[in-house]
């Protein structure tokens, strides 16, 4: 951009405050790109310290904004998905940057061959603390075909390959999400530390009450002109996307918003699509949600299995009141399975006990539309808050294509002559019928999985085209794990964007990732204590039924800030009581 162009922008600005922030970022973009690894490590530690100071106020403000009463255990969600996720993100980046020389961080990652010859990296657990605190949870990142152990280093931390004094930065616009507090700042971390881009973060009006907490927590970046945070409505966002200082963009939100930015609206959008000429040609990465499925595989479940997995399924739907882009939208069940009806009834019972408010704007209208399309809906009453609306899909396009952002779920039954053939049919259904590729979940008994066989089961997983696949847990856990790339399965385009393009998080700075596989034990502690299999604690901290979620999450934030053996007894004590 020439000096004359900069002067013209400044003198014709509609939003002077935002203009000043962009000008400051634009002038500092190369300086940020050339900051040393040592300085970045110091910045991340400063962020951790500041984050710890504001964490309690932050979680309290978020809980109040979402209608939670003081002392509600569900305040733990705001600790985990706010300061907790950010603290974990800082730790992950620190671990990578400390071993950046010759990309030594890659040498610590166990790897193996996944189906199709893919390189699979075991990124979680990464250390002893993970083994103790995550209690059986693992995460593997599968690289895209063509990435080998020999060329893996050529597809990691690319921004650090260039000599520091020759690096050039860019200005990125982050359009923040309104539902989960850590989404926007973690998107900022990715742009800053992985792609060397300074950021203007525009908060979503739904949660722009976070501004003072984010300004304090991220002061080390703001003071260096690497980040500015602003508020604004849709008009402000539209103005920013077209601004000449903004060179790249990232959004977590809806496909409608993404497409309006890229193609325009109404007749303009139609003309641009037909001509293949986007109105905005800037690089645009995105995470746009999906109609996410949970596949329940038939097997020899006990009463205790049914009870535990009912809590899991209810959590997949109602964590954060159901306002998650990766919430379960379609429950795929085996037709005629002897335990199916009981599982659904227990799941409804757990849902009925979750009476937290449906805080996100527009929820009533979206539920009304879902109810109308359902024809014969089942309503799970939850006190004074909005009910959970459930409906059989009946092969209707609406339930396969519309992500209902709120407490609604459709149920699809497929024939199940055998567990393996059923799983194959369910995977085909998810791939071919459901909109988007963000996250999918599979619940399967260990005996059933063993009967299918390790190689055949992994081959089936390889055919499931989703960015994060959770086995006996929820794909949302992949969001909380800093090493895991977060985003859609690769291959979407601006013309058919579905769940979005690109990934974020990914503290290992890997390029050309394909998917993440997150896995947890089928049964919790202590039921498999003597089996030799890994076990979860009695009730995972992210379950909506965890009675100590707030206390455990608060202790986890403190632990992530400064790990210590002395902090573990209190953590385990409250975890066991959850």
HELIX and SHEET records of a PDB file:
HELIX    1   1 UNK A    3  UNK A   11  1                                   9    
HELIX    2   2 UNK A   16  UNK A   33  1                                  18    
HELIX    3   3 UNK A   37  UNK A   65  1                                  29    
HELIX    4   4 UNK A   75  UNK A   78  1                                   4    
HELIX    5   5 UNK A   79  UNK A   84  3                                   6    
HELIX    6   6 UNK A   85  UNK A   98  1                                  14    
HELIX    7   7 UNK A  101  UNK A  108  5                                   8    
HELIX    8   8 UNK A  115  UNK A  117  5                                   3    
HELIX    9   9 UNK A  128  UNK A  134  1                                   7    
HELIX   10  10 UNK A  152  UNK A  155  5                                   4    
HELIX   11  11 UNK A  158  UNK A  160  5                                   3    
HELIX   12  12 UNK A  164  UNK A  166  5                                   3    
HELIX   13  13 UNK A  182  UNK A  189  1                                   8    
HELIX   14  14 UNK A  190  UNK A  194  3                                   5    
HELIX   15  15 UNK A  205  UNK A  210  5                                   6    
HELIX   16  16 UNK A  211  UNK A  217  1                                   7    
HELIX   17  17 UNK A  219  UNK A  222  1                                   4    
HELIX   18  18 UNK A  234  UNK A  241  1                                   8    
HELIX   19  19 UNK A  255  UNK A  263  1                                   9    
HELIX   20  20 UNK A  266  UNK A  275  1                                  10    
HELIX   21  21 UNK A  303  UNK A  318  1                                  16    
HELIX   22  22 UNK A  319  UNK A  322  5                                   4    
HELIX   23  23 UNK A  340  UNK A  352  1                                  13    
HELIX   24  24 UNK A  363  UNK A  374  1                                  12    
HELIX   25  25 UNK A  397  UNK A  401  1                                   5    
HELIX   26  26 UNK A  419  UNK A  433  1                                  15    
HELIX   27  27 UNK A  446  UNK A  452  1                                   7    
HELIX   28  28 UNK A  454  UNK A  463  1                                  10    
HELIX   29  29 UNK A  476  UNK A  480  1                                   5    
HELIX   30  30 UNK A  549  UNK A  561  1                                  13    
HELIX   31  31 UNK A  565  UNK A  576  1                                  12    
SHEET    1   A11 UNK A 110  UNK A 113  0                                        
SHEET    2   A11 UNK A 119  UNK A 124 -1                                        
SHEET    3   A11 UNK A 138  UNK A 143 -1                                        
SHEET    4   A11 UNK A 513  UNK A 519 -1                                        
SHEET    5   A11 UNK A 468  UNK A 471  1                                        
SHEET    6   A11 UNK A 439  UNK A 443  1                                        
SHEET    7   A11 UNK A 292  UNK A 296  1                                        
SHEET    8   A11 UNK A 328  UNK A 334  1                                        
SHEET    9   A11 UNK A 408  UNK A 414  1                                        
SHEET   10   A11 UNK A 385  UNK A 392  1                                        
SHEET   11   A11 UNK A 378  UNK A 382 -1                                        
SHEET    1   B 5 UNK A 227  UNK A 230  0                                        
SHEET    2   B 5 UNK A 197  UNK A 202  1                                        
SHEET    3   B 5 UNK A 170  UNK A 175  1                                        
SHEET    4   B 5 UNK A 248  UNK A 252  1                                        
SHEET    5   B 5 UNK A 283  UNK A 287  1                                        
SHEET    1   C 2 UNK A 485  UNK A 487  0                                        
SHEET    2   C 2 UNK A 503  UNK A 505 -1                                        
END                                                                             
